[in-house]
Structures are given as structure tokens and as C-alpha cells.
């Protein structure tokens, strides 16, 4: 289920029963149930740059809250992600830099 809510952006609710295909993740059958909600953040009102986007999501079953920011400009893509587990109070972050041409795709994380 995806909808667009004014001032929030796209809102996606993902419910998948174990053994069925998760169309939001690699179109693969999942080994466990999925229940998550994601919000695309409308940064256009804050930052006048179409190359920057962000989203937040929460997975109900794993208790993982994610904040992701993306920068895409030509052949260069940057992804920043922070994950916080609300049950264990643990957190981690990562950054991925990807350079892509017709012949080469190189990523560093």
C-alpha cells in the first residue's frame, strides 16, 4: 500500500506473510513475516536540490527504525543510513559511495 500524504510525502505500508514475495525487497520470497512502514521525507521544501532525498522507516517485527539520506548526481551516488533498534537500544550507521559508468560500477562502504 502506497499513498501520498501532503507534507509527509509517500507513505508505504509493507505486509508480507512468510513464504510470499516481498515486492519492495528484491522480489524474493521472505523467510519471516514482514510488517513495516516507510515515509519519504519531502526535503524539497527545506533544500532546493533535486539530487537529495531521504526516508524514514520502522519495521514492527524487528524493532528497527531506519533513517536514510541519498545524494544522486550523474555517475555518483551516496547513501547514508542509521539504524536504531528500539528493543535493544543498539544503533549503527553506514555510508556507501557508488560510482557507475556504462562499463564499471564501483562501491565503497
N, C-alpha and C positions, 0 to 999 in steps of 0.2 A: 504494500500500500504506500503510495507516494502522493503527497499533496503539496501545495504551495501556500504557506500562511504569510500574510502581509507582515513585514518587519522581522520575520524569522527566516524565511527562505524555504527551501524544500525540506519537508519532514518525511522521513521514511521509517515505517514500521516493518520489521522483518521477522516473520514467524515461520519456522521450518521444523517439521517433525523429523526425527531421526530416520535416516534411510532415504529421505527425499532430496531433491536437488535444490541447492541454495543458489538461486539465480543472481544474487548480489556478490557471491564469492566463487569465482572460477567455474560456475555451473557444474559443480561436483556434488555427489551425494554426501550428506553430512553424517558423521558418526554419533552425534548427540543432538538433542533438540536445540533450536536457536530461538532466542527472543531478544530482539534489540530494537532500539530507536535511535535515529540519527537526525541531526539538524544541520543543514547547510547555513553557515553564517553569512548574512548579506553585508559583506565588507565594503561594497560599492558606496554606501552612504558615509563610510568612515575614511576609506582610502580610495582615491580616484585612480585606480590602477587595475586593469582587467587581467593582469598577469598573476595577481594574488588572490587566493581563495582559502577558505578554512571550513572545518566542520567539527562538530562535537557528536559523540555517540555514547550510548550506555548499553551494555549487554547485561540483561537482567540475570541470566543464569550464571555467568562467570563473575559478575560484580565488577567488571572492568569499565571504567569511564575513560574515553579517549578524546584528546584534543589534537587535531591535525591542521597544519598550515602548509600550503603549497605555493610555489613560485614556478611559473612556466614561462619561458621566453625563448622562442626559437628552438634550438637544439638542447638547451639546458633546462633541467627540472630539479627543483629542490623540494624535499618533503621533510617536515619536522613533525615529530609525533611524541606526545607524552601520554602514558597510560597510568592510571591510578586505580588500584583495586580497593574498593570501599570496604571489603570484608577484612582483608589482611593489613590494610593501611600501607601497602607497598607501592612504590612508584618506579617507573623507568622512563627514559627518554631515548630517542634516536633521531639521527639525521641521515638522509640519503641524498646524494648528489648524483644525477644521471646526465650523461652527455650522449646524444643519439644522432647519428648521421644515417645515410642510406646503407652504409656498409658496416658501421660499428655502433655498438651500444655498450657503454662503459658506466659502471655504477660504483660508488664508494659510499660505505656507511660506517 
